[in-house]
Amino acid sequence: MGLRQPIRICGDLNKEETMSGTDSAGHRPLVRKRYSQAQRLLHIYQSLANARGGLTITELIERTGVTRRTLNRDLALLSEDHFVRVLERDNEGHKRWALLPAGVASSITFSHSELFALYLSRSMLDFARGTELHKSMRAAFNKVADRLAGSELEAMALARKLYAVPDAPPVGVTSDAFDDVLNDVLTAVLRENQLELSYPDSRSGQILELQLDPLTLAYYRGRLYLIAYSAHHGRVRPFALHRATGAQRLRHTHAQVPDDYNPERHFSGQFGLFGGDDPVTVRVRFYGTAARYARERLWHASQQTTDFSGGDCEMKWSIPLTPDLSSWLLSFGAGACVLEPAELRASLRDELRAAADRYDD
């Protein structure tokens, strides 16, 4: 990767290579053209420059008139100097060779760890497969891949080494419908236009036509959420894009961004994506394996941990009470017990008792 080096020519430039053989039908001797290595490399370069979709080894042999062994040696030299690369295999399984793009951008270098990070980011967007966002991410990665020799990228085996485990995909959401919503939302966020969003009410299920001031596109647990000010709700709140049934960017409008809005500050006081009322003191006792898991992570900036003999621990936070917090605590089952506040303790106790009753039934 990096700045292109001059093509390295091995051997005597004036020495010519003579080969003979038969044509494809095996009728008469075939006298192949004589080339110095410099001429061969130039001919390969020109042939690939005129082939928009690249060329296979067989097609290059037909154009250059040299043997497969010589051609492979020349391609290896061009590949090592970052002039050519291998494209993905075609429908018949044949490798296709193509030129690396020229210009200033080709001088940009990438470390393996940077390439790993970009590939992992691409795999995280698999939930949006089929949308323009996913296609754009793949195109961006392909541009980076163009800076590498094809054999080097293939040898890295990134598809095996890096994988983002997908979350459960939403049911009944087609990629075309999601793509239509996502494209308008993306454009509205980038151009700071207001947005009309068709969105189901969480209680009645009725579709609301909301006019929003979009602020941030957030990624959370394998989903995209739009953080926007909603006049209908009178506050900034998240909207799950896979639930939206339609979106329309309002051209010639300007989204109103609160002076004190900052996504990092907005989420810092919350436990997860969804906000709540004013923060309260929450104390939870964790037991056994649940305690070992809980103490491994900083769940909120206000977290305080007290360890007890036997491996148990107690955690304390200053956070609002939210559905995210309740579902997270319930996921521990008997491994966690809320000590305060009393209303959260009572709420989770009732949920667990109702769950136990269902199992009894």
C-alpha positions as CSV (number, residue, x, y, z in Angstrom):
1,M,0.0,0.0,0.0
2,G,1.1,3.6,-0.2
3,L,2.9,5.5,-2.9
4,R,3.4,3.6,-6.1
5,Q,6.9,2.4,-6.7
6,P,8.4,2.3,-10.2
7,I,7.8,-1.0,-11.9
8,R,10.8,-3.2,-11.2
9,I,12.2,-4.9,-14.4
10,C,14.1,-8.1,-13.9
11,G,16.8,-9.1,-16.4
12,D,17.9,-7.6,-19.7
13,L,15.3,-5.3,-21.3
14,N,16.6,-6.1,-24.7
15,K,16.4,-9.9,-24.3
16,E,13.4,-11.3,-26.1
17,E,11.4,-14.4,-25.2
18,T,10.5,-16.8,-28.0
19,M,7.7,-19.4,-27.6
20,S,5.9,-21.7,-29.9
21,G,2.8,-23.9,-29.8
22,T,-0.4,-24.7,-31.5
23,D,-3.6,-22.7,-31.9
24,S,-6.7,-23.6,-29.9
25,A,-7.7,-26.2,-32.6
26,G,-4.2,-27.8,-32.6
27,H,-3.7,-27.3,-36.3
28,R,-0.6,-25.4,-37.1
29,P,2.4,-24.1,-35.1
30,L,1.6,-20.8,-33.3
31,V,4.5,-18.4,-33.1
32,R,3.9,-16.1,-30.2
33,K,5.0,-12.5,-30.2
34,R,8.4,-11.6,-28.8
35,Y,8.4,-9.2,-25.8
36,S,10.9,-7.8,-23.4
37,Q,9.6,-7.8,-19.9
38,A,9.1,-4.0,-20.1
39,Q,6.9,-4.4,-23.2
40,R,4.9,-7.2,-21.6
41,L,4.2,-5.2,-18.4
42,L,3.1,-2.2,-20.5
43,H,0.9,-4.4,-22.7
44,I,-0.8,-6.0,-19.6
45,Y,-1.3,-2.5,-18.1
46,Q,-2.9,-1.2,-21.4
47,S,-5.1,-4.3,-21.7
48,L,-6.5,-3.9,-18.2
49,A,-6.9,-0.2,-18.7
50,N,-9.3,-0.9,-21.6
51,A,-11.3,-3.6,-19.7
52,R,-13.7,-2.0,-17.3
53,G,-14.7,-5.2,-15.6
54,G,-11.2,-6.7,-15.5
55,L,-9.8,-9.7,-17.4
56,T,-9.3,-13.3,-16.6
57,I,-5.9,-15.1,-17.1
58,T,-7.2,-16.7,-20.3
59,E,-8.3,-13.3,-21.7
60,L,-5.0,-11.8,-20.9
61,I,-3.1,-14.6,-22.6
62,E,-5.2,-14.0,-25.7
63,R,-4.3,-10.3,-25.7
64,T,-0.7,-10.5,-24.8
65,G,0.3,-13.8,-26.6
66,V,2.5,-15.1,-23.8
67,T,2.3,-18.3,-21.7
68,R,0.3,-18.6,-18.6
69,R,3.5,-19.1,-16.5
70,T,5.1,-15.9,-17.9
71,L,1.8,-14.0,-17.4
72,N,1.5,-15.2,-13.8
73,R,5.0,-14.0,-13.1
74,D,4.3,-10.6,-14.6
75,L,1.0,-10.2,-12.7
76,A,2.8,-11.1,-9.5
77,L,5.3,-8.3,-10.1
78,L,2.6,-5.7,-10.9
79,S,0.6,-6.8,-7.9
80,E,3.6,-6.6,-5.6
81,D,4.1,-3.0,-6.7
82,H,0.3,-2.2,-6.2
83,F,-0.5,-1.6,-9.9
84,V,-3.1,-4.5,-10.2
85,R,-5.4,-6.4,-8.0
86,V,-7.7,-9.4,-8.2
87,L,-11.4,-8.7,-8.3
88,E,-14.0,-11.1,-6.8
89,R,-14.5,-14.2,-8.9
90,D,-17.0,-14.0,-11.7
91,N,-20.1,-16.2,-12.2
92,E,-17.9,-19.0,-13.6
93,G,-15.5,-18.9,-10.6
94,H,-12.6,-17.3,-12.6
95,K,-10.5,-14.6,-11.0
96,R,-10.5,-11.3,-12.8
97,W,-7.6,-8.9,-12.7
98,A,-8.0,-5.2,-12.8
99,L,-5.9,-2.0,-12.3
100,L,-5.7,-0.3,-9.0
101,P,-7.1,3.2,-9.2
102,A,-4.5,5.9,-9.7
103,G,-4.3,9.4,-8.3
104,V,-3.7,11.1,-5.0
105,A,-6.1,8.8,-3.1
106,S,-4.0,5.8,-3.9
107,S,-1.2,7.2,-1.7
108,I,-3.3,6.8,1.4
109,T,-2.1,3.9,3.6
110,F,-4.0,1.6,5.9
111,S,-2.6,-0.5,8.7
112,H,-4.0,-4.0,9.2
113,S,-5.7,-2.9,12.4
114,E,-7.4,0.0,10.6
115,L,-8.6,-2.3,7.9
116,F,-9.9,-4.7,10.5
117,A,-11.8,-1.9,12.2
118,L,-13.4,-0.8,8.9
119,Y,-14.3,-4.4,8.0
120,L,-15.9,-4.9,11.4
121,S,-17.9,-1.7,11.0
122,R,-19.1,-3.0,7.6
123,S,-20.3,-6.3,9.1
124,M,-22.2,-4.4,11.9
125,L,-24.4,-2.8,9.2
126,D,-25.6,-6.2,7.9
127,F,-29.0,-5.5,9.6
128,A,-29.4,-2.9,6.8
129,R,-28.6,-5.4,4.0
130,G,-30.3,-4.4,0.7
131,T,-30.4,-0.7,1.6
132,E,-28.4,2.1,0.1
133,L,-26.6,2.6,3.5
134,H,-25.3,-1.0,3.4
135,K,-24.3,-0.6,-0.3
136,S,-22.5,2.6,0.5
137,M,-20.5,0.9,3.3
138,R,-19.6,-1.9,1.0
139,A,-18.5,0.5,-1.7
140,A,-16.4,2.4,0.8
141,F,-14.7,-0.7,1.9
142,N,-14.1,-1.8,-1.7
143,K,-12.3,1.5,-2.3
144,V,-10.0,0.8,0.7
145,A,-9.5,-2.8,-0.6
146,D,-8.4,-1.3,-3.9
147,R,-5.3,0.0,-2.1
148,L,-4.3,-3.6,-1.4
149,A,-3.1,-6.3,-3.8
150,G,-6.0,-8.8,-4.2
151,S,-3.9,-11.7,-3.0
152,E,-2.9,-9.9,0.2
153,L,-6.6,-9.0,1.0
154,E,-7.7,-12.6,0.3
155,A,-4.9,-14.0,2.5
156,M,-6.1,-11.9,5.4
157,A,-9.4,-13.9,5.5
158,L,-11.3,-11.0,7.2
159,A,-14.7,-12.7,6.7
160,R,-13.5,-15.5,9.0
161,K,-11.5,-13.4,11.5
162,L,-14.1,-10.6,12.1
163,Y,-17.8,-11.1,12.6
164,A,-20.6,-9.1,14.2
165,V,-23.2,-11.4,15.6
166,P,-26.5,-10.2,14.3
167,D,-29.4,-9.3,16.6
168,A,-32.8,-10.7,16.0
169,P,-34.0,-9.1,12.7
170,P,-37.4,-7.4,12.8
171,V,-40.3,-9.3,11.4
172,G,-42.4,-8.0,8.5
173,V,-39.9,-5.3,7.5
174,T,-38.8,-5.4,3.8
175,S,-35.5,-4.0,2.8
176,D,-37.2,-1.8,0.2
177,A,-39.6,-0.2,2.7
178,F,-36.8,0.3,5.2
179,D,-34.5,1.7,2.5
180,D,-37.2,4.3,1.6
181,V,-37.5,5.4,5.2
182,L,-33.7,5.3,5.8
183,N,-32.8,7.4,2.7
184,D,-35.2,10.2,3.7
185,V,-34.0,10.2,7.3
186,L,-30.4,10.2,6.4
187,T,-30.8,13.1,4.0
188,A,-32.9,15.0,6.5
189,V,-30.2,14.5,9.2
190,L,-27.3,15.5,6.9
191,R,-29.1,18.6,5.4
192,E,-30.8,19.5,8.7
193,N,-34.3,19.5,7.2
194,Q,-37.4,18.8,9.1
195,L,-39.0,15.4,8.6
196,E,-42.5,13.8,8.6
197,L,-42.4,10.3,10.1
198,S,-45.3,7.8,10.0
199,Y,-44.9,6.0,13.3
200,P,-47.0,3.7,15.5
201,D,-48.2,4.9,18.9
202,S,-46.7,2.7,21.6
203,R,-50.0,2.3,23.4
204,S,-52.8,2.4,20.8
205,G,-50.8,1.1,17.8
206,Q,-52.4,3.9,15.7
207,I,-50.1,5.4,13.1
208,L,-49.2,8.9,14.0
209,E,-48.0,11.5,11.4
210,L,-45.3,13.3,13.3
211,Q,-43.3,16.3,12.3
212,L,-39.8,16.0,13.7
213,D,-36.6,18.0,14.0
214,P,-34.0,15.3,13.4
215,L,-30.9,15.6,15.5
216,T,-28.9,12.4,15.6
217,L,-28.9,8.9,13.9
218,A,-27.9,6.5,16.7
219,Y,-26.9,2.8,16.5
220,Y,-28.1,0.7,19.5
221,R,-28.2,-3.1,19.8
222,G,-28.1,-3.8,16.1
223,R,-30.7,-1.2,15.2
224,L,-30.8,2.4,13.9
225,Y,-32.7,5.0,15.9
226,L,-33.5,8.6,15.0
227,I,-33.1,11.0,17.9
228,A,-35.4,13.9,17.2
229,Y,-37.5,16.6,18.8
230,S,-41.2,15.8,18.5
231,A,-43.7,18.6,18.9
232,H,-46.4,15.9,19.5
233,H,-44.5,14.5,22.5
234,G,-43.0,17.9,23.5
235,R,-39.5,16.5,24.0
236,V,-36.4,14.9,22.3
237,R,-36.9,11.2,22.1
238,P,-35.8,8.1,20.0
239,F,-37.7,6.6,17.1
240,A,-36.9,3.1,16.0
241,L,-36.5,3.3,12.2
242,H,-37.6,-0.3,11.6
243,R,-41.0,0.6,13.1
244,A,-41.6,3.6,10.9
245,T,-44.0,3.0,8.0
246,G,-43.0,6.1,6.0
247,A,-40.8,9.1,6.0
248,Q,-40.7,12.3,4.0
249,R,-38.0,15.0,4.1
250,L,-39.5,18.5,4.2
251,R,-37.5,20.4,1.7
252,H,-36.8,24.1,2.2
253,T,-37.2,23.7,6.0
254,H,-34.6,23.9,8.7
255,A,-34.5,21.6,11.8
256,Q,-34.3,23.4,15.1
257,V,-31.4,22.1,17.2
258,P,-31.6,23.0,20.9
259,D,-28.6,25.1,21.9
260,D,-27.6,22.7,24.7
261,Y,-28.1,19.5,22.7
262,N,-25.2,17.1,22.5
263,P,-25.7,13.4,21.9
264,E,-22.9,12.4,24.4
265,R,-24.5,14.6,27.1
266,H,-28.0,13.5,26.2
267,F,-27.2,9.8,26.7
268,S,-24.8,10.3,29.7
269,G,-27.7,10.6,32.2
270,Q,-29.6,7.6,30.8
271,F,-29.4,3.9,31.2
272,G,-29.5,2.8,27.6
273,L,-31.3,4.5,24.8
274,F,-34.6,5.6,26.4
275,G,-34.8,8.5,28.8
276,G,-37.0,8.9,31.9
277,D,-37.8,11.4,34.6
278,D,-35.3,12.9,37.0
279,P,-32.5,10.6,38.2
280,V,-33.0,8.7,41.5
281,T,-30.7,6.5,43.6
282,V,-30.8,2.9,42.5
283,R,-29.2,0.2,44.6
284,V,-29.0,-3.4,43.5
285,R,-27.5,-6.5,45.2
286,F,-25.9,-9.1,42.8
287,Y,-25.2,-12.7,43.7
288,G,-22.8,-15.4,42.4
289,T,-22.2,-15.5,38.7
290,A,-24.5,-12.5,38.2
291,A,-22.2,-10.5,40.4
292,R,-19.1,-11.5,38.5
293,Y,-20.7,-10.4,35.2
294,A,-22.1,-7.2,36.6
295,R,-18.8,-5.9,38.0
296,E,-17.0,-6.5,34.7
297,R,-18.6,-3.4,33.1
298,L,-19.3,0.3,33.8
299,W,-23.0,0.4,33.3
300,H,-23.3,4.1,34.0
301,A,-20.9,6.9,34.8
302,S,-22.3,7.2,38.4
303,Q,-21.7,3.6,39.2
304,Q,-20.3,2.7,42.7
305,T,-19.5,-0.9,43.6
306,T,-19.2,-2.5,47.0
307,D,-17.8,-6.1,47.1
308,F,-18.8,-8.6,49.8
309,S,-17.2,-11.8,50.9
310,G,-18.3,-14.8,49.0
311,G,-18.3,-12.9,45.6
312,D,-21.5,-10.9,45.9
313,C,-21.6,-7.2,45.3
314,E,-23.8,-4.2,45.5
315,M,-24.0,-1.5,42.9
316,K,-25.4,2.0,43.2
317,W,-26.3,4.5,40.4
318,S,-28.0,7.9,40.1
319,I,-30.2,7.3,37.0
320,P,-33.8,7.7,35.8
321,L,-36.1,4.8,35.9
322,T,-36.6,3.5,32.4
323,P,-37.9,0.4,30.6
324,D,-34.3,-0.4,29.6
325,L,-33.2,-0.5,33.3
326,S,-36.2,-2.7,34.3
327,S,-35.7,-5.3,31.5
328,W,-31.9,-5.4,32.2
329,L,-32.5,-6.1,35.9
330,L,-35.2,-8.7,35.2
331,S,-32.7,-10.5,32.9
332,F,-30.7,-11.5,35.9
333,G,-33.6,-13.4,37.5
334,A,-32.7,-14.5,41.0
335,G,-29.2,-13.2,40.5
336,A,-30.2,-9.6,41.3
337,C,-32.4,-7.9,43.9
338,V,-33.3,-4.2,43.9
339,L,-32.8,-2.6,47.3
340,E,-34.0,0.8,46.4
341,P,-36.0,2.8,45.3
342,A,-39.1,1.1,46.8
343,E,-41.3,1.6,43.7
344,L,-38.8,-0.1,41.4
345,R,-38.4,-3.0,43.9
346,A,-42.2,-3.4,44.0
347,S,-42.5,-3.2,40.3
348,L,-39.9,-5.9,39.6
349,R,-41.3,-8.1,42.4
350,D,-44.7,-8.0,40.8
351,E,-43.3,-8.8,37.4
352,L,-41.3,-11.8,38.8
353,R,-44.4,-13.1,40.7
354,A,-46.6,-12.9,37.6
355,A,-43.9,-14.7,35.6
356,A,-43.8,-17.5,38.3
357,D,-47.6,-17.7,38.2
358,R,-47.5,-18.3,34.5
359,Y,-45.0,-21.1,34.9
360,D,-47.2,-22.6,37.7
361,D,-50.2,-22.5,35.3
